Amino acid sequence: MFTGKGDTSRLSPSEVETWDDIRRLMETGHVVGLSPEQTELAIEAIRVYSSVKAATGLISSIRNVSFILAASLLAGWSYWDTFVGWLRRVVTGT
């Protein structure tokens, strides 16, 4: 029924119109109907793409966290003497 003229007696008029529009788009080449093998291949390609996208997102997150951690360590290392001096003044009261 998808591309042929099957039994549409159970469909509402709007559904019949929608299927007619889809059939017309397929006949004119605006929409391509895929075979079951092509559909499986497309689904597998989407799965691979989503896996790659997730992996690149994870790598980007790790990179961003590394930058924040490196900046924090650099700031702590560069201000360590200032912090220790402030702490000595607070503790000794001078």
N, C-alpha and C positions, 0 to 999 in steps of 0.2 A: 504494500500500500504506500510505501514511502515515495517511490517514484512512479508507480503505475496508477491506474485508475481503479483502485480497490473498492471495497464496500465502505462507503462513508455514511451509511444510514445511522450509525451510532454516534456520529460526531455532531456537534452543534454547528450552526451556520458559520460562526466565526472561525471555528477550527477547520472546516472545509475550505474556507477562503484562505486561511493561513497555509494549509497544505498545497492548495493550488498555486499560491504565490511562491512557495519553496520549489515546487515542481517546475514552474516557469523560470525561476532563477537558475535552476540546474540545467534546463534545456538551453538557455541562452549563454551558459558558461560563467555567469556571475558567481555561482556557488558550485563547488566541485564536490561531487559525491564520491566518497572513498570506498574502496573495497575493504573487506574485513582485514586483509593483510596490511593494507595501507593504514587503516585505523589503528591496528596494533603497533605498527611502526611509529606512527605519530604519538601515540600514548607513551611508548618507550622513550621517544625523544623528549617529551615533556618531563618524564621522570628524571632523565639524565640531566636536563637543563635545571630542574629544581634542585637536584643534588649538587651540581656545580655552583649554583647560586647560593645555596646554604653554606657550602665550603668557603666560598669567597667572603661571605658575610662573617663567618667565624674567624677567618684570617684577618679581616679588617678589624674586628672587635679585639682580637689579641694584639694587633699592631697599636690600636688606640690606647689600650690599657698599658702596653709597654711604654708608650710615649708619656703617659701621665705618670707612671711609676718612675721613669727615668727623670722627668722634670722634678718630681717630688724629692727624689734622692739627691739630685743636683742642688736644689734649693736648700735642703737640709744640710748637705755637706758644706755649702758656701756660707751658710748662716750659723754653723755650729759654734764657732768661736764667739760670735755675738751672743748667742743664746747662753753659752756657758758663762760668759762675763756678766750677763744680766742675772743669771741664777746665782752667781757668787755674791753679787751686790745685794740681792734679796735675802739670801741666807745670812750673810755676815752683817747686813744692816749698814753698810757704808755707802 
